[in-house]
Amino acid sequence: MGNASSLLTQYDIEEVQEHCNHTFSQQEILSLYQRFCQLDRNGCGFVSGEEFLSVPEFAVNPLSQRLLRMIDGLNFKEFVAFLSAFSAHASLQQKVEFIFRVYDSDGNGKVSFNDMLEVLQDLTGPFISETQREQVLTRVLEEAGYSKDSSLVQSDFLKILGSSDLKMEVEIPVD
């Protein structure tokens, strides 16, 4: 599996399925492997952030710089695990874990008001002011029972998303 030009064995496919909690079928894993090999232009078995930016949908994503920190240097198994959060078969828990990692840019296991504000800024750009972003975020936190001074852990994200009507229905076509 380390060499991008090699073929996946049945064992490799099953190992990847296990690693990503069976969010992808064997056929989808084979399709993802083909895509991985296309992205891995130098054939080293890892996808760099620069190679990932060659995907137009990724390059224009307002969170692409945050996502690059998460994906730079992924091998195939890690690549599939990363994409599994976007699968229709992923659990809410898997999706929340992914979202949490996007917000927790320093990897300290906590998301501060400023972390959330940075993501909101990435998403809204110049379309709303810093003051408006702070007001919106403060209100959302207060409605969920948190304050501006709260540091959220992953279980807080699950609580907030699980109790809301918000559902992540983002899918990645694998063909």
ChimeraX commands (.cxc) that place a marker at each C-alpha (Angstrom):
marker #1 position 0.00,0.00,0.00 radius 0.5
marker #1 position 2.99,2.31,0.46 radius 0.5
marker #1 position 3.82,2.37,-3.24 radius 0.5
marker #1 position 1.14,4.24,-5.14 radius 0.5
marker #1 position 1.78,2.24,-8.29 radius 0.5
marker #1 position 1.08,-1.12,-6.64 radius 0.5
marker #1 position -2.33,-2.74,-6.65 radius 0.5
marker #1 position -4.40,-3.16,-3.54 radius 0.5
marker #1 position -4.82,-6.68,-2.26 radius 0.5
marker #1 position -8.05,-7.92,-0.72 radius 0.5
marker #1 position -6.32,-7.72,2.65 radius 0.5
marker #1 position -5.37,-4.05,2.01 radius 0.5
marker #1 position -8.96,-3.20,1.07 radius 0.5
marker #1 position -10.36,-4.87,4.18 radius 0.5
marker #1 position -7.74,-3.16,6.36 radius 0.5
marker #1 position -8.70,0.23,4.93 radius 0.5
marker #1 position -12.39,-0.54,5.43 radius 0.5
marker #1 position -11.72,-1.39,9.06 radius 0.5
marker #1 position -9.62,1.77,9.52 radius 0.5
marker #1 position -12.48,3.98,8.27 radius 0.5
marker #1 position -15.24,2.11,10.15 radius 0.5
marker #1 position -16.68,0.63,6.94 radius 0.5
marker #1 position -17.92,3.98,5.62 radius 0.5
marker #1 position -16.84,2.94,2.12 radius 0.5
marker #1 position -17.59,-0.20,0.16 radius 0.5
marker #1 position -14.75,-2.21,-1.39 radius 0.5
marker #1 position -15.57,-0.76,-4.81 radius 0.5
marker #1 position -15.50,2.78,-3.40 radius 0.5
marker #1 position -12.11,2.08,-1.82 radius 0.5
marker #1 position -10.78,0.93,-5.19 radius 0.5
marker #1 position -12.11,4.13,-6.78 radius 0.5
marker #1 position -10.55,6.21,-4.02 radius 0.5
marker #1 position -7.27,4.38,-4.56 radius 0.5
marker #1 position -7.31,5.32,-8.25 radius 0.5
marker #1 position -7.95,8.95,-7.27 radius 0.5
marker #1 position -5.19,8.79,-4.67 radius 0.5
marker #1 position -2.74,7.52,-7.28 radius 0.5
marker #1 position -3.75,10.37,-9.62 radius 0.5
marker #1 position -3.10,12.91,-6.86 radius 0.5
marker #1 position 0.19,11.29,-5.83 radius 0.5
marker #1 position 1.98,12.63,-8.90 radius 0.5
marker #1 position 5.47,11.71,-7.74 radius 0.5
marker #1 position 4.43,8.15,-6.78 radius 0.5
marker #1 position 5.86,8.30,-3.25 radius 0.5
marker #1 position 2.76,6.87,-1.58 radius 0.5
marker #1 position 1.78,10.13,0.13 radius 0.5
marker #1 position -0.32,13.09,-0.98 radius 0.5
marker #1 position 1.08,16.52,-0.29 radius 0.5
marker #1 position -0.95,19.64,0.34 radius 0.5
marker #1 position 0.21,20.98,-3.01 radius 0.5
marker #1 position -1.07,17.84,-4.77 radius 0.5
marker #1 position -4.40,18.15,-2.93 radius 0.5
marker #1 position -4.74,21.74,-4.16 radius 0.5
marker #1 position -4.89,20.35,-7.71 radius 0.5
marker #1 position -8.49,19.28,-6.92 radius 0.5
marker #1 position -10.53,22.33,-7.99 radius 0.5
marker #1 position -13.30,21.76,-5.43 radius 0.5
marker #1 position -10.72,21.66,-2.67 radius 0.5
marker #1 position -8.74,24.65,-3.88 radius 0.5
marker #1 position -11.78,26.95,-3.79 radius 0.5
marker #1 position -13.02,25.76,-0.39 radius 0.5
marker #1 position -12.86,28.67,2.08 radius 0.5
marker #1 position -11.43,26.26,4.67 radius 0.5
marker #1 position -8.77,24.82,2.35 radius 0.5
marker #1 position -5.84,26.25,4.31 radius 0.5
marker #1 position -7.15,24.70,7.54 radius 0.5
marker #1 position -7.77,21.40,5.76 radius 0.5
marker #1 position -4.27,21.45,4.27 radius 0.5
marker #1 position -2.81,21.25,7.76 radius 0.5
marker #1 position -4.83,18.07,8.28 radius 0.5
marker #1 position -4.00,16.34,5.00 radius 0.5
marker #1 position -0.44,17.21,4.08 radius 0.5
marker #1 position 1.53,13.96,3.85 radius 0.5
marker #1 position -1.31,11.46,4.11 radius 0.5
marker #1 position -0.81,7.88,2.97 radius 0.5
marker #1 position -3.70,6.03,1.34 radius 0.5
marker #1 position -5.20,4.66,4.55 radius 0.5
marker #1 position -5.11,8.13,6.16 radius 0.5
marker #1 position -6.50,9.66,2.96 radius 0.5
marker #1 position -9.55,7.35,3.10 radius 0.5
marker #1 position -10.01,8.00,6.83 radius 0.5
marker #1 position -9.91,11.76,6.13 radius 0.5
marker #1 position -12.55,11.44,3.39 radius 0.5
marker #1 position -14.76,9.12,5.42 radius 0.5
marker #1 position -16.19,12.08,7.35 radius 0.5
marker #1 position -17.81,13.22,4.09 radius 0.5
marker #1 position -19.47,9.88,3.41 radius 0.5
marker #1 position -23.24,9.52,3.70 radius 0.5
marker #1 position -22.47,6.40,5.77 radius 0.5
marker #1 position -20.38,8.24,8.36 radius 0.5
marker #1 position -21.92,8.55,11.79 radius 0.5
marker #1 position -22.66,11.87,13.43 radius 0.5
marker #1 position -19.80,11.09,15.82 radius 0.5
marker #1 position -17.33,10.72,12.91 radius 0.5
marker #1 position -18.51,13.97,11.36 radius 0.5
marker #1 position -18.28,15.83,14.66 radius 0.5
marker #1 position -14.74,14.50,15.20 radius 0.5
marker #1 position -13.79,15.84,11.78 radius 0.5
marker #1 position -15.42,19.25,12.34 radius 0.5
marker #1 position -13.73,19.48,15.71 radius 0.5
marker #1 position -10.31,18.89,14.12 radius 0.5
marker #1 position -11.03,21.64,11.58 radius 0.5
marker #1 position -11.79,24.11,14.37 radius 0.5
marker #1 position -8.99,22.90,16.68 radius 0.5
marker #1 position -6.21,24.22,14.47 radius 0.5
marker #1 position -3.52,24.02,17.15 radius 0.5
marker #1 position -4.46,20.44,18.07 radius 0.5
marker #1 position -4.73,21.10,21.81 radius 0.5
marker #1 position -8.07,19.30,22.15 radius 0.5
marker #1 position -9.99,22.50,22.86 radius 0.5
marker #1 position -11.74,25.06,20.69 radius 0.5
marker #1 position -11.76,28.63,21.94 radius 0.5
marker #1 position -13.92,31.55,20.94 radius 0.5
marker #1 position -11.03,32.82,18.80 radius 0.5
marker #1 position -10.69,29.44,17.05 radius 0.5
marker #1 position -14.39,29.58,16.15 radius 0.5
marker #1 position -14.10,33.21,15.12 radius 0.5
marker #1 position -11.23,32.36,12.73 radius 0.5
marker #1 position -13.31,29.64,11.05 radius 0.5
marker #1 position -16.26,32.00,10.79 radius 0.5
marker #1 position -13.97,34.59,9.21 radius 0.5
marker #1 position -12.71,32.00,6.71 radius 0.5
marker #1 position -16.29,31.12,5.82 radius 0.5
marker #1 position -17.71,34.64,5.59 radius 0.5
marker #1 position -14.71,36.58,4.28 radius 0.5
marker #1 position -15.32,40.30,3.92 radius 0.5
marker #1 position -19.09,39.91,3.72 radius 0.5
marker #1 position -19.70,40.58,7.40 radius 0.5
marker #1 position -17.68,42.67,9.83 radius 0.5
marker #1 position -15.59,41.37,12.69 radius 0.5
marker #1 position -18.10,42.87,15.13 radius 0.5
marker #1 position -20.99,41.10,13.43 radius 0.5
marker #1 position -19.10,37.79,13.51 radius 0.5
marker #1 position -18.41,38.20,17.23 radius 0.5
marker #1 position -22.06,39.02,17.92 radius 0.5
marker #1 position -23.35,36.04,15.94 radius 0.5
marker #1 position -20.89,33.63,17.55 radius 0.5
marker #1 position -21.60,34.96,21.05 radius 0.5
marker #1 position -25.31,34.49,20.51 radius 0.5
marker #1 position -24.93,30.95,19.14 radius 0.5
marker #1 position -22.75,29.97,22.10 radius 0.5
marker #1 position -25.15,31.49,24.61 radius 0.5
marker #1 position -28.11,29.70,23.01 radius 0.5
marker #1 position -26.21,26.44,23.42 radius 0.5
marker #1 position -25.43,27.20,27.07 radius 0.5
marker #1 position -21.83,28.34,26.66 radius 0.5
marker #1 position -20.11,31.69,26.98 radius 0.5
marker #1 position -17.49,33.56,25.02 radius 0.5
marker #1 position -14.93,32.39,27.59 radius 0.5
marker #1 position -15.79,28.70,27.18 radius 0.5
marker #1 position -13.26,26.32,25.69 radius 0.5
marker #1 position -15.18,23.57,23.95 radius 0.5
marker #1 position -14.04,19.96,23.85 radius 0.5
marker #1 position -15.21,17.41,21.31 radius 0.5
marker #1 position -18.11,16.19,23.46 radius 0.5
marker #1 position -19.41,19.78,23.55 radius 0.5
marker #1 position -19.47,19.82,19.75 radius 0.5
marker #1 position -21.38,16.54,19.73 radius 0.5
marker #1 position -23.84,17.91,22.28 radius 0.5
marker #1 position -24.42,21.11,20.29 radius 0.5
marker #1 position -24.79,19.37,16.93 radius 0.5
marker #1 position -26.69,16.40,18.28 radius 0.5
marker #1 position -29.30,18.59,19.92 radius 0.5
marker #1 position -29.81,20.78,16.89 radius 0.5
marker #1 position -31.49,20.15,13.59 radius 0.5
marker #1 position -28.14,20.58,11.86 radius 0.5
marker #1 position -27.17,17.52,9.87 radius 0.5
marker #1 position -24.09,17.24,7.71 radius 0.5
marker #1 position -25.12,15.83,4.37 radius 0.5
marker #1 position -21.95,16.37,2.41 radius 0.5
marker #1 position -20.96,13.50,0.18 radius 0.5
marker #1 position -17.90,12.96,-1.96 radius 0.5
marker #1 position -18.45,11.21,-5.27 radius 0.5
marker #1 position -15.88,8.44,-5.56 radius 0.5
marker #1 position -16.32,7.52,-9.21 radius 0.5
marker link #1:1,2 radius 0.2
marker link #1:2,3 radius 0.2
marker link #1:3,4 radius 0.2
marker link #1:4,5 radius 0.2
marker link #1:5,6 radius 0.2
marker link #1:6,7 radius 0.2
marker link #1:7,8 radius 0.2
marker link #1:8,9 radius 0.2
marker link #1:9,10 radius 0.2
marker link #1:10,11 radius 0.2
marker link #1:11,12 radius 0.2
marker link #1:12,13 radius 0.2
marker link #1:13,14 radius 0.2
marker link #1:14,15 radius 0.2
marker link #1:15,16 radius 0.2
marker link #1:16,17 radius 0.2
marker link #1:17,18 radius 0.2
marker link #1:18,19 radius 0.2
marker link #1:19,20 radius 0.2
marker link #1:20,21 radius 0.2
marker link #1:21,22 radius 0.2
marker link #1:22,23 radius 0.2
marker link #1:23,24 radius 0.2
marker link #1:24,25 radius 0.2
marker link #1:25,26 radius 0.2
marker link #1:26,27 radius 0.2
marker link #1:27,28 radius 0.2
marker link #1:28,29 radius 0.2
marker link #1:29,30 radius 0.2
marker link #1:30,31 radius 0.2
marker link #1:31,32 radius 0.2
marker link #1:32,33 radius 0.2
marker link #1:33,34 radius 0.2
marker link #1:34,35 radius 0.2
marker link #1:35,36 radius 0.2
marker link #1:36,37 radius 0.2
marker link #1:37,38 radius 0.2
marker link #1:38,39 radius 0.2
marker link #1:39,40 radius 0.2
marker link #1:40,41 radius 0.2
marker link #1:41,42 radius 0.2
marker link #1:42,43 radius 0.2
marker link #1:43,44 radius 0.2
marker link #1:44,45 radius 0.2
marker link #1:45,46 radius 0.2
marker link #1:46,47 radius 0.2
marker link #1:47,48 radius 0.2
marker link #1:48,49 radius 0.2
marker link #1:49,50 radius 0.2
marker link #1:50,51 radius 0.2
marker link #1:51,52 radius 0.2
marker link #1:52,53 radius 0.2
marker link #1:53,54 radius 0.2
marker link #1:54,55 radius 0.2
marker link #1:55,56 radius 0.2
marker link #1:56,57 radius 0.2
marker link #1:57,58 radius 0.2
marker link #1:58,59 radius 0.2
marker link #1:59,60 radius 0.2
marker link #1:60,61 radius 0.2
marker link #1:61,62 radius 0.2
marker link #1:62,63 radius 0.2
marker link #1:63,64 radius 0.2
marker link #1:64,65 radius 0.2
marker link #1:65,66 radius 0.2
marker link #1:66,67 radius 0.2
marker link #1:67,68 radius 0.2
marker link #1:68,69 radius 0.2
marker link #1:69,70 radius 0.2
marker link #1:70,71 radius 0.2
marker link #1:71,72 radius 0.2
marker link #1:72,73 radius 0.2
marker link #1:73,74 radius 0.2
marker link #1:74,75 radius 0.2
marker link #1:75,76 radius 0.2
marker link #1:76,77 radius 0.2
marker link #1:77,78 radius 0.2
marker link #1:78,79 radius 0.2
marker link #1:79,80 radius 0.2
marker link #1:80,81 radius 0.2
marker link #1:81,82 radius 0.2
marker link #1:82,83 radius 0.2
marker link #1:83,84 radius 0.2
marker link #1:84,85 radius 0.2
marker link #1:85,86 radius 0.2
marker link #1:86,87 radius 0.2
marker link #1:87,88 radius 0.2
marker link #1:88,89 radius 0.2
marker link #1:89,90 radius 0.2
marker link #1:90,91 radius 0.2
marker link #1:91,92 radius 0.2
marker link #1:92,93 radius 0.2
marker link #1:93,94 radius 0.2
marker link #1:94,95 radius 0.2
marker link #1:95,96 radius 0.2
marker link #1:96,97 radius 0.2
marker link #1:97,98 radius 0.2
marker link #1:98,99 radius 0.2
marker link #1:99,100 radius 0.2
marker link #1:100,101 radius 0.2
marker link #1:101,102 radius 0.2
marker link #1:102,103 radius 0.2
marker link #1:103,104 radius 0.2
marker link #1:104,105 radius 0.2
marker link #1:105,106 radius 0.2
marker link #1:106,107 radius 0.2
marker link #1:107,108 radius 0.2
marker link #1:108,109 radius 0.2
marker link #1:109,110 radius 0.2
marker link #1:110,111 radius 0.2
marker link #1:111,112 radius 0.2
marker link #1:112,113 radius 0.2
marker link #1:113,114 radius 0.2
marker link #1:114,115 radius 0.2
marker link #1:115,116 radius 0.2
marker link #1:116,117 radius 0.2
marker link #1:117,118 radius 0.2
marker link #1:118,119 radius 0.2
marker link #1:119,120 radius 0.2
marker link #1:120,121 radius 0.2
marker link #1:121,122 radius 0.2
marker link #1:122,123 radius 0.2
marker link #1:123,124 radius 0.2
marker link #1:124,125 radius 0.2
marker link #1:125,126 radius 0.2
marker link #1:126,127 radius 0.2
marker link #1:127,128 radius 0.2
marker link #1:128,129 radius 0.2
marker link #1:129,130 radius 0.2
marker link #1:130,131 radius 0.2
marker link #1:131,132 radius 0.2
marker link #1:132,133 radius 0.2
marker link #1:133,134 radius 0.2
marker link #1:134,135 radius 0.2
marker link #1:135,136 radius 0.2
marker link #1:136,137 radius 0.2
marker link #1:137,138 radius 0.2
marker link #1:138,139 radius 0.2
marker link #1:139,140 radius 0.2
marker link #1:140,141 radius 0.2
marker link #1:141,142 radius 0.2
marker link #1:142,143 radius 0.2
marker link #1:143,144 radius 0.2
marker link #1:144,145 radius 0.2
marker link #1:145,146 radius 0.2
marker link #1:146,147 radius 0.2
marker link #1:147,148 radius 0.2
marker link #1:148,149 radius 0.2
marker link #1:149,150 radius 0.2
marker link #1:150,151 radius 0.2
marker link #1:151,152 radius 0.2
marker link #1:152,153 radius 0.2
marker link #1:153,154 radius 0.2
marker link #1:154,155 radius 0.2
marker link #1:155,156 radius 0.2
marker link #1:156,157 radius 0.2
marker link #1:157,158 radius 0.2
marker link #1:158,159 radius 0.2
marker link #1:159,160 radius 0.2
marker link #1:160,161 radius 0.2
marker link #1:161,162 radius 0.2
marker link #1:162,163 radius 0.2
marker link #1:163,164 radius 0.2
marker link #1:164,165 radius 0.2
marker link #1:165,166 radius 0.2
marker link #1:166,167 radius 0.2
marker link #1:167,168 radius 0.2
marker link #1:168,169 radius 0.2
marker link #1:169,170 radius 0.2
marker link #1:170,171 radius 0.2
marker link #1:171,172 radius 0.2
marker link #1:172,173 radius 0.2
marker link #1:173,174 radius 0.2
marker link #1:174,175 radius 0.2
view
